[in-house]
Amino acid sequence: MILSNLPLLMTGAFLLFTLAAGLYFSKKTTSLKEYAVGNKNFATATLVATVLATAFGGGGLIRNVEQVHQQGLYWIFFALFATAISIWILSPLASRMSSFMRNLSMAETIGNVYGRIPRVITAISSIITAIASVAIQIKVISLAISMCTDMVDPSIMTIIVTLVLIFYSTFGGIRAVTYTDALQFITFLAVIPVLAWLMFQKIELSIGDIVAFLKTQEKFQLSNVFSLNTSLINIIVLILAGIVSEIRPSTIQRIYMASSPIQAKRAFIYSSILSFFIIMFITLVGIAIFVIGPDLPMEDVWKYIMNNLAPFFKGLVCISLLSLTMSTADSELNSCVVLIAHDIVESIRGKQIVTSNGLGLVRVTSLIVGLSAMVLTFYCKGLLELMQLSFALSIPVITAPFILAVFGFRGASTTALLGMVTGTVTIIAWNTWVAPKTNIDGSFFCMLANGIAMMVAHYSRPQRRYRMDERG
């Protein structure tokens, strides 16, 4: 009886330890700035841990293993390149953000350059994306618990886990989120290589035989993968969208948390190197399952993994999935609350929330956002479709204005609004007419349309100097 309940006991112990760590590292927060970015005195190693914990979600682990099994080399190239490069690309951005280091959010940076309305639009787009992201992680929590034990109703445990992360994120702010992220990062960093090793132990073949077998499979043949077809175009476009996907509020917030652009740049360089090895072990899990069962339906991949693990290792995998989901969800939740309180409410009121008087609003907002995401889990689709949906909600709208702003572009508010409208209209048109016929993701192309529209609007009319102190 104890052995069969071991995964549940391990999960409960991990949740209690996480809650205790979150409360321990929570100190009395006296301002919105401290809630959002702390005291900017985090060690580089801590920033690396929270960057990776935010970037790797539970949905990513489950989706990557399933898609490697389903798509082979196509998805391996996407996972390896998109993940590592998407984190690395933030290092040159961070090195140019010295004038924005006192900001609390990505929306504030856009507002400093383009004005109040683009700032609010950025905040709204980011909030919708963040709620969707938290909902994905909550869905994975439910899936992880249902795979690990049938002794407890998964919906009850899902509510408990969600309330735990809402609690320490709400009352501890970014300090609690960062240090619990570090704990969760260490957990899944240790477990994922073990999972890959365990799956390869199930294969009764030598490495040479495994390679020979993969060469006979069409989806693992380089000649087939690199032949010009719709699948190749789709994965290339998806890689391009994935590369810019980490230019989002929760990740950019890690730049504002750094003591300087130099520290932020180093953190993202180290994170990109580590991310390459993490994703490599995740893809090895998918390869191992494919070799074991090449005809296994995609929806049964994780059922097979969990059914072929001893209770102790089953508990470790469940803890790893919880670590991935909670570390991403709490970061998204924190950034979402800052966007609401700092960017939308302050823009409407016309004055800053600088003291603890505004923290009541922050904490109520955090609770509402977390519970809203939990409700949204009932309407979630497949994890791949949800990833593409999150791309469509943010990349075409806010990515181009932010990149241009960081690299010195200074345009009027109407210029940014034109670009955002262009990105929104083109992604709606793409998903209505192009995507259903080609299955090609249009987020990257629509981001380019946004940037081109801004450049054309700016340089096609008489120039004037735009100073940052003129922006709302």
RODO-2510 file (C-alpha; in nm, 4 decimals, decimal comma):
residues 472
     n   res          X          Y          Z
     1     m     0,0000     0,0000     0,0000
     2     i     0,2773     0,2444     0,0918
     3     l     0,4679     0,1579    -0,2261
     4     s     0,1650     0,2206    -0,4479
     5     n     0,1038     0,5531    -0,2735
     6     l     0,4705     0,6583    -0,2916
     7     p     0,4264     0,8953    -0,5925
     8     l     0,1417     1,0735    -0,4119
     9     l     0,3430     1,1013    -0,0899
    10     m     0,6447     1,2356    -0,2798
    11     t     0,4252     1,4890    -0,4598
    12     g     0,2700     1,6063    -0,1326
    13     a     0,6116     1,6412     0,0312
    14     f     0,7412     1,8413    -0,2648
    15     l     0,4426     2,0787    -0,2507
    16     l     0,4920     2,1364     0,1219
    17     f     0,8640     2,1966     0,0710
    18     t     0,7928     2,4407    -0,2149
    19     l     0,5374     2,6287    -0,0057
    20     a     0,7786     2,6441     0,2891
    21     a     1,0586     2,7706     0,0621
    22     g     0,8281     3,0316    -0,0910
    23     l     0,7250     3,1575     0,2527
    24     y     1,0828     3,1517     0,3813
    25     f     1,2145     3,3613     0,0934
    26     s     0,9174     3,5965     0,1120
    27     k     0,9942     3,9073     0,3040
    28     k     0,7675     4,2024     0,3694
    29     t     0,7128     4,3725     0,0358
    30     t     0,6686     4,7482     0,0694
    31     s     0,6276     4,8635    -0,2901
    32     l     0,5154     4,7532    -0,6337
    33     k     0,8738     4,7874    -0,7558
    34     e     0,9982     4,5413    -0,4958
    35     y     0,7082     4,3079    -0,5801
    36     a     0,7969     4,3218    -0,9517
    37     v     1,1785     4,3135    -0,9665
    38     g     1,2990     4,2794    -0,6063
    39     n     1,6025     4,4778    -0,4962
    40     k     1,8017     4,3967    -0,8127
    41     n     2,0652     4,2156    -0,6084
    42     f     2,0154     3,8599    -0,7350
    43     a     2,3216     3,6454    -0,8071
    44     t     2,3815     3,5584    -1,1725
    45     a     2,3329     3,1881    -1,0963
    46     t     1,9919     3,2665    -0,9455
    47     l     1,8935     3,4654    -1,2551
    48     v     2,0042     3,1756    -1,4777
    49     a     1,7894     2,9361    -1,2749
    50     t     1,4793     3,1566    -1,2918
    51     v     1,5265     3,2246    -1,6667
    52     l     1,5411     2,8523    -1,7425
    53     a     1,2615     2,7679    -1,4994
    54     t     1,0411     3,0272    -1,6710
    55     a     1,1343     2,9165    -2,0239
    56     f     1,0795     2,5424    -1,9648
    57     g     0,7201     2,4625    -1,8804
    58     g     0,5496     2,1317    -1,8144
    59     g     0,3649     2,1682    -2,1426
    60     g     0,7006     2,1923    -2,3176
    61     l     0,8266     1,8652    -2,1677
    62     i     0,5132     1,6705    -2,2553
    63     r     0,4753     1,8320    -2,5984
    64     n     0,8403     1,7857    -2,6972
    65     v     0,8474     1,4166    -2,6079
    66     e     0,5204     1,3551    -2,7943
    67     q     0,6232     1,5540    -3,1013
    68     v     0,9698     1,3944    -3,1267
    69     h     0,7907     1,0597    -3,1337
    70     q     0,5385     1,1923    -3,3872
    71     q     0,7538     1,4102    -3,6180
    72     g     1,1088     1,2832    -3,5668
    73     l     1,3922     1,5033    -3,6912
    74     y     1,1584     1,7879    -3,7840
    75     w     1,0723     1,8458    -3,4191
    76     i     1,4218     1,7732    -3,2903
    77     f     1,5564     2,0591    -3,5046
    78     f     1,2768     2,2868    -3,3816
    79     a     1,3315     2,1973    -3,0152
    80     l     1,7106     2,2311    -3,0213
    81     f     1,7397     2,5477    -3,2284
    82     a     1,4286     2,7393    -3,1254
    83     t     1,4792     2,6878    -2,7516
    84     a     1,8514     2,7648    -2,7252
    85     i     1,8516     3,0542    -2,9738
    86     s     1,5335     3,2088    -2,8297
    87     i     1,7104     3,2460    -2,4944
    88     w     2,0475     3,3473    -2,6407
    89     i     1,8903     3,6209    -2,8575
    90     l     1,7930     3,8061    -2,5396
    91     s     2,1607     3,8623    -2,4500
    92     p     2,2250     4,1248    -2,7245
    93     l     1,8900     4,2847    -2,6388
    94     a     1,9838     4,3010    -2,2706
    95     s     2,3184     4,4667    -2,3492
    96     r     2,1336     4,7577    -2,5150
    97     m     1,8764     4,8145    -2,2412
    98     s     2,0705     5,0361    -2,0023
    99     s     1,8192     5,3224    -2,0482
   100     f     1,5315     5,0887    -1,9571
   101     m     1,6778     4,9097    -1,6548
   102     r     1,4590     5,1047    -1,4109
   103     n     1,1422     4,9853    -1,5823
   104     l     0,9222     4,7221    -1,4220
   105     s     0,7688     4,5683    -1,7337
   106     m     0,7997     4,5222    -2,1069
   107     a     0,4868     4,7330    -2,1529
   108     e     0,6473     5,0239    -1,9624
   109     t     0,9472     5,0162    -2,1966
   110     i     0,7173     5,0319    -2,4995
   111     g     0,5217     5,3108    -2,3279
   112     n     0,8389     5,5125    -2,2657
   113     v     0,9136     5,5116    -2,6374
   114     y     0,5725     5,5138    -2,8050
   115     g     0,3290     5,6518    -2,5476
   116     r     0,0402     5,5492    -2,3250
   117     i    -0,1940     5,3741    -2,5706
   118     p     0,0691     5,1339    -2,7127
   119     r     0,1683     5,0609    -2,3523
   120     v    -0,1884     4,9615    -2,2628
   121     i    -0,2258     4,7508    -2,5795
   122     t     0,1008     4,5722    -2,4989
   123     a    -0,0216     4,5042    -2,1463
   124     i    -0,3574     4,3662    -2,2643
   125     s    -0,1970     4,1402    -2,5267
   126     s     0,0565     4,0158    -2,2721
   127     i    -0,2072     3,9533    -2,0054
   128     i    -0,4190     3,7392    -2,2381
   129     t    -0,1103     3,5421    -2,3389
   130     a     0,0012     3,5014    -1,9766
   131     i    -0,3398     3,3747    -1,8631
   132     a    -0,3369     3,1233    -2,1505
   133     s     0,0135     3,0147    -2,0507
   134     v    -0,0850     2,9666    -1,6855
   135     a    -0,3902     2,7693    -1,8010
   136     i    -0,1649     2,5391    -2,0047
   137     q     0,0531     2,4738    -1,7010
   138     i    -0,2494     2,4008    -1,4819
   139     k    -0,3735     2,1555    -1,7447
   140     v    -0,0357     1,9805    -1,7364
   141     i    -0,0512     1,9692    -1,3550
   142     s    -0,3805     1,7817    -1,3820
   143     l    -0,2333     1,5493    -1,6445
   144     a     0,0786     1,4838    -1,4359
   145     i    -0,1196     1,4008    -1,1240
   146     s    -0,3581     1,1715    -1,3138
   147     m    -0,0580     0,9848    -1,4592
   148     c     0,1117     0,9460    -1,1222
   149     t    -0,1719     0,8258    -0,9037
   150     d    -0,5344     0,7158    -0,9179
   151     m    -0,5798     0,7399    -0,5407
   152     v    -0,6856     1,1071    -0,5449
   153     d    -0,9171     1,2986    -0,7749
   154     p    -0,6804     1,4892    -1,0138
   155     s    -0,9089     1,7946    -1,0091
   156     i    -0,8741     1,8246    -0,6294
   157     m    -0,4944     1,7985    -0,6418
   158     t    -0,4856     2,0444    -0,9337
   159     i    -0,6764     2,3007    -0,7267
   160     i    -0,4389     2,2465    -0,4327
   161     v    -0,1252     2,2879    -0,6486
   162     t    -0,2689     2,5979    -0,8162
   163     l    -0,3556     2,7560    -0,4826
   164     v    -0,0027     2,6863    -0,3523
   165     l     0,1642     2,8690    -0,6426
   166     i    -0,0924     3,1520    -0,6302
   167     f    -0,0300     3,1918    -0,2557
   168     y     0,3487     3,2301    -0,2581
   169     s     0,3461     3,4320    -0,5814
   170     t     0,0802     3,6672    -0,4459
   171     f     0,2321     3,7349    -0,1047
   172     g     0,6017     3,6903    -0,1761
   173     g     0,6329     3,8752    -0,5062
   174     i     0,9260     3,8200    -0,7397
   175     r     1,1640     3,7275    -0,4567
   176     a     0,9572     3,4207    -0,3601
   177     v     0,9006     3,3346    -0,7275
   178     t     1,2722     3,3584    -0,8078
   179     y     1,3982     3,1403    -0,5249
   180     t     1,1255     2,8781    -0,5664
   181     d     1,2111     2,8810    -0,9393
   182     a     1,5715     2,8014    -0,8462
   183     l     1,4537     2,5102    -0,6305
   184     q     1,2256     2,3817    -0,9055
   185     f     1,4969     2,4250    -1,1694
   186     i     1,7406     2,2098    -0,9705
   187     t     1,4678     1,9472    -0,9333
   188     f     1,3830     1,9016    -1,3014
   189     l     1,7474     1,9465    -1,4059
   190     a     1,8303     1,6397    -1,1965
   191     v     1,5284     1,4301    -1,2984
   192     i     1,5169     1,4739    -1,6784
   193     p     1,8561     1,3056    -1,7501
   194     v     1,7489     1,0210    -1,5173
   195     l     1,4262     0,9798    -1,7147
   196     a     1,6203     0,9629    -2,0435
   197     w     1,8548     0,7009    -1,8947
   198     l     1,5623     0,4922    -1,7646
   199     m     1,3899     0,4920    -2,1030
   200     f     1,7055     0,3808    -2,2845
   201     q     1,7392     0,1007    -2,0292
   202     k     1,4089    -0,0352    -2,1662
   203     i     1,5636    -0,0731    -2,5140
   204     e     1,7249    -0,4111    -2,5655
   205     l     1,9504    -0,2839    -2,8448
   206     s     2,3008    -0,1420    -2,8664
   207     i     2,3598     0,2214    -2,9646
   208     g     2,4685     0,1036    -3,3111
   209     d     2,1484    -0,0962    -3,3561
   210     i     1,9385     0,2007    -3,2414
   211     v     2,1072     0,4291    -3,4969
   212     a     2,0632     0,1663    -3,7706
   213     f     1,6941     0,1339    -3,6836
   214     l     1,6384     0,5110    -3,6916
   215     k     1,8020     0,5310    -4,0356
   216     t     1,5327     0,3006    -4,1697
   217     q     1,2548     0,5286    -4,0429
   218     e     1,1362     0,7926    -4,2857
   219     k     1,0867     1,0656    -4,0237
   220     f     1,4488     1,0265    -3,9075
   221     q     1,6112     1,0313    -4,2538
   222     l     1,7948     1,3565    -4,3339
   223     s     1,7281     1,3214    -4,7071
   224     n     1,3552     1,3062    -4,6431
   225     v     1,3487     1,5784    -4,3793
   226     f     1,5366     1,8313    -4,5948
   227     s     1,3357     1,7738    -4,9121
   228     l     1,1355     2,0848    -5,0013
   229     n     0,7784     2,0326    -4,8902
   230     t     0,5098     2,1896    -4,6752
   231     s     0,6316     2,0127    -4,3609
   232     l     0,9831     2,1571    -4,4002
   233     i     0,8481     2,5086    -4,4608
   234     n     0,6173     2,4753    -4,1612
   235     i     0,8948     2,3695    -3,9237
   236     i     1,1306     2,6458    -4,0497
   237     v     0,8620     2,9077    -3,9923
   238     l     0,7844     2,7561    -3,6525
   239     i     1,1559     2,7744    -3,5625
   240     l     1,1613     3,1431    -3,6583
   241     a     0,8555     3,2090    -3,4413
   242     g     1,0093     3,0056    -3,1597
   243     i     1,3311     3,2068    -3,1763
   244     v     1,1472     3,5293    -3,0898
   245     s     0,8926     3,3639    -2,8589
   246     e     1,0947     3,4345    -2,5422
   247     i     1,0710     3,8100    -2,6065
   248     r     0,7744     3,8181    -2,3699
   249     p     0,7007     3,9992    -2,0436
   250     s     0,7886     3,7208    -1,7995
   251     t     1,1328     3,6671    -1,9581
   252     i     1,2083     4,0355    -2,0215
   253     q     1,1260     4,0959    -1,6543
   254     r     1,4436     3,8982    -1,5725
   255     i     1,6445     4,1724    -1,7455
   256     y     1,4894     4,4376    -1,5211
   257     m     1,5716     4,2198    -1,2177
   258     a     1,9452     4,2234    -1,3014
   259     s     2,1781     4,4766    -1,1432
   260     s     2,3076     4,5833    -1,4852
   261     p     2,2770     4,5000    -1,8574
   262     i     2,6101     4,3150    -1,8319
   263     q     2,4758     4,0787    -1,5656
   264     a     2,1569     4,0228    -1,7659
   265     k     2,3584     3,9478    -2,0818
   266     r     2,5703     3,6907    -1,8993
   267     a     2,2637     3,5280    -1,7447
   268     f     2,1024     3,4738    -2,0840
   269     i     2,4235     3,3427    -2,2440
   270     y     2,4692     3,0859    -1,9647
   271     s     2,0976     3,0003    -1,9822
   272     s     2,1109     2,9334    -2,3573
   273     i     2,4017     2,6919    -2,3147
   274     l     2,2263     2,5000    -2,0373
   275     s     1,8971     2,4989    -2,2287
   276     f     2,0629     2,3177    -2,5193
   277     f     2,1608     2,0271    -2,2920
   278     i     1,8202     2,0193    -2,1207
   279     i     1,6333     1,9987    -2,4497
   280     m     1,8804     1,7348    -2,5713
   281     f     1,7852     1,5045    -2,2830
   282     i     1,4149     1,5714    -2,3465
   283     t     1,4526     1,4735    -2,7136
   284     l     1,6394     1,1583    -2,6072
   285     v     1,3307     1,0545    -2,4097
   286     g     1,1188     1,0958    -2,7247
   287     i     1,3697     0,8998    -2,9352
   288     a     1,3782     0,6166    -2,6816
   289     i     0,9993     0,5859    -2,6786
   290     f     0,9933     0,5859    -3,0596
   291     v     1,2464     0,3025    -3,0746
   292     i     1,0465     0,1051    -2,8172
   293     g     0,7100     0,1648    -2,9837
   294     p     0,7256     0,3321    -3,3268
   295     d     0,3549     0,2671    -3,3839
   296     l     0,2487     0,3925    -3,0409
   297     p    -0,0288     0,6556    -3,0691
   298     m     0,0906     1,0007    -2,9608
   299     e    -0,1702     1,0249    -2,6852
   300     d    -0,0353     0,7018    -2,5312
   301     v     0,3313     0,8095    -2,5164
   302     w     0,3221     0,9385    -2,1600
   303     k     0,0934     0,6580    -2,0470
   304     y     0,3613     0,4140    -2,1603
   305     i     0,6361     0,6091    -1,9816
   306     m     0,4523     0,6231    -1,6502
   307     n     0,3317     0,2616    -1,6647
   308     n     0,6893     0,1390    -1,7093
   309     l     0,8472     0,3220    -1,4165
   310     a     0,8956     0,2004    -1,0608
   311     p     0,6880     0,3946    -0,8027
   312     f     0,9896     0,5955    -0,6815
   313     f     1,0881     0,7100    -1,0319
   314     k     0,7219     0,7670    -1,1149
   315     g     0,7121     1,0066    -0,8211
   316     l     1,0288     1,1806    -0,9437
   317     v     0,8782     1,2364    -1,2891
   318     c     0,5594     1,3716    -1,1340
   319     i     0,7653     1,6108    -0,9184
   320     s     0,9644     1,7161    -1,2258
   321     l     0,6450     1,7944    -1,4184
   322     l     0,5129     1,9922    -1,1219
   323     s     0,8433     2,1813    -1,0998
   324     l     0,8260     2,2756    -1,4674
   325     t     0,4634     2,3819    -1,4554
   326     m     0,4802     2,5763    -1,1287
   327     s     0,8025     2,7584    -1,2182
   328     t     0,6526     2,8813    -1,5457
   329     a     0,3068     2,9529    -1,4056
   330     d     0,4271     3,1595    -1,1075
   331     s     0,6521     3,3721    -1,3330
   332     e     0,3683     3,4347    -1,5783
   333     l     0,1338     3,5115    -1,2909
   334     n     0,3752     3,7624    -1,1383
   335     s     0,4371     3,9442    -1,4679
   336     c     0,0649     3,9445    -1,5453
   337     v    -0,0176     4,1106    -1,2129
   338     v     0,2515     4,3751    -1,2688
   339     l     0,1085     4,4479    -1,6143
   340     i    -0,2383     4,5017    -1,4694
   341     a    -0,1394     4,7078    -1,1646
   342     h     0,1578     4,8963    -1,3097
   343     d     0,0699     4,9467    -1,6750
   344     i    -0,3090     4,9436    -1,7072
   345     v    -0,4212     5,0871    -1,3710
   346     e    -0,1428     5,3467    -1,3591
   347     s    -0,2114     5,4496    -1,7202
   348     i    -0,5795     5,4993    -1,6400
   349     r    -0,5165     5,6790    -1,3086
   350     g    -0,2257     5,8804    -1,4442
   351     k    -0,0206     5,8236    -1,1299
   352     q     0,2138     5,5551    -1,0038
   353     i     0,1474     5,2932    -0,7391
   354     v     0,4642     5,3292    -0,5348
   355     t     0,3736     5,2333    -0,1789
   356     s     0,2197     4,9383    -0,0038
   357     n    -0,1230     5,0999    -0,0496
   358     g    -0,1408     4,9504    -0,3966
   359     l    -0,0335     4,6013    -0,2929
   360     g    -0,3857     4,5109    -0,1862
   361     l    -0,4931     4,5612    -0,5477
   362     v    -0,1904     4,3607    -0,6646
   363     r    -0,2716     4,0627    -0,4454
   364     v    -0,6411     4,0593    -0,5291
   365     t    -0,5478     4,0787    -0,8961
   366     s    -0,3040     3,7887    -0,8570
   367     l    -0,5758     3,5739    -0,7037
   368     i    -0,8270     3,6635    -0,9760
   369     v    -0,5794     3,5965    -1,2584
   370     g    -0,4758     3,2604    -1,1132
   371     l    -0,8343     3,1474    -1,0637
   372     s    -0,9294     3,2701    -1,4134
   373     a    -0,6489     3,0597    -1,5613
   374     m    -0,7728     2,7603    -1,3621
   375     v    -1,1213     2,8044    -1,5097
   376     l    -0,9725     2,8326    -1,8605
   377     t    -0,8225     2,4851    -1,8319
   378     f    -1,1668     2,3443    -1,9072
   379     y    -1,1479     2,5010    -2,2537
   380     c    -0,7869     2,4059    -2,3409
   381     k    -0,7052     2,2311    -2,6660
   382     g    -0,3974     2,0258    -2,7558
   383     l    -0,0633     2,1517    -2,6289
   384     l     0,0845     2,2139    -2,9763
   385     e    -0,2197     2,4173    -3,0826
   386     l    -0,2039     2,6129    -2,7577
   387     m     0,1641     2,6919    -2,8166
   388     q     0,0812     2,8288    -3,1614
   389     l    -0,2104     3,0239    -3,0125
   390     s     0,0232     3,1863    -2,7593
   391     f     0,2539     3,2818    -3,0492
   392     a    -0,0379     3,4415    -3,2347
   393     l    -0,1529     3,6418    -2,9318
   394     s     0,1787     3,8188    -2,8724
   395     i     0,4468     3,7855    -3,1442
   396     p     0,2594     3,9728    -3,4228
   397     v     0,1517     4,2533    -3,1854
   398     i     0,4283     4,3488    -2,9425
   399     t     0,7567     4,1863    -3,0487
   400     a     0,8504     4,4172    -3,3373
   401     p     0,7819     4,7465    -3,1491
   402     f     0,9877     4,6232    -2,8538
   403     i     1,2869     4,5107    -3,0638
   404     l     1,2854     4,8370    -3,2598
   405     a     1,2670     5,0382    -2,9366
   406     v     1,5630     4,8545    -2,7819
   407     f     1,7726     4,9079    -3,0963
   408     g     1,7132     5,2829    -3,0916
   409     f     1,4030     5,3358    -3,3075
   410     r     1,2019     5,6336    -3,1824
   411     g     0,8641     5,6765    -3,3481
   412     a     0,5365     5,8466    -3,2691
   413     s     0,2515     5,6741    -3,0886
   414     t     0,0564     5,6491    -3,4143
   415     t     0,3510     5,4673    -3,5735
   416     a     0,3442     5,1954    -3,3078
   417     l    -0,0346     5,1733    -3,3233
   418     l    -0,0227     5,1285    -3,7013
   419     g     0,2278     4,8464    -3,6611
   420     m     0,0234     4,6748    -3,3890
   421     v    -0,2959     4,6981    -3,5950
   422     t    -0,1120     4,5636    -3,8993
   423     g     0,0217     4,2680    -3,6995
   424     t    -0,3217     4,1943    -3,5528
   425     v    -0,5058     4,2141    -3,8863
   426     t    -0,2475     4,0038    -4,0708
   427     i    -0,2461     3,7237    -3,8091
   428     i    -0,6273     3,7116    -3,8139
   429     a    -0,6237     3,6970    -4,1949
   430     w    -0,3472     3,4349    -4,1947
   431     n    -0,5250     3,2087    -3,9462
   432     t    -0,8515     3,2488    -4,1363
   433     w    -0,7349     3,1811    -4,4917
   434     v    -0,3738     3,0605    -4,5080
   435     a    -0,3180     2,8383    -4,2024
   436     p    -0,6179     2,6057    -4,2638
   437     k    -0,4864     2,5225    -4,6131
   438     t    -0,1105     2,5065    -4,5487
   439     n    -0,0823     2,4329    -4,1727
   440     i     0,1972     2,6949    -4,1643
   441     d     0,2229     2,9207    -3,8589
   442     g     0,2088     3,2883    -3,9565
   443     s     0,3257     3,4584    -3,6344
   444     f     0,6767     3,5401    -3,7586
   445     f     0,5562     3,6806    -4,0932
   446     c     0,2966     3,8952    -3,9162
   447     m     0,5661     4,0247    -3,6790
   448     l     0,7670     4,1296    -3,9859
   449     a     0,4568     4,2991    -4,1289
   450     n     0,4221     4,4909    -3,8028
   451     g     0,7852     4,6095    -3,8127
   452     i     0,7755     4,7005    -4,1837
   453     a     0,4537     4,8989    -4,1352
   454     m     0,6158     5,0944    -3,8518
   455     m     0,9294     5,1703    -4,0542
   456     v     0,7319     5,2794    -4,3612
   457     a     0,4993     5,4992    -4,1530
   458     h     0,7916     5,6590    -3,9717
   459     y     1,0240     5,7301    -4,2641
   460     s     0,7578     5,8300    -4,5160
   461     r     0,6706     6,1504    -4,3318
   462     p     0,8718     6,4539    -4,2164
   463     q     1,1120     6,3630    -3,9374
   464     r     1,1345     6,5203    -3,5945
   465     r     1,3237     6,4283    -3,2811
   466     y     1,1431     6,2127    -3,0303
   467     r     1,2739     6,2287    -2,6781
   468     m     1,1924     5,9618    -2,4230
   469     d     1,0791     6,2212    -2,1719
   470     e     0,8020     6,3214    -2,4156
   471     r     0,6470     5,9750    -2,3982
   472     g     0,3566     5,8969    -2,1668
***
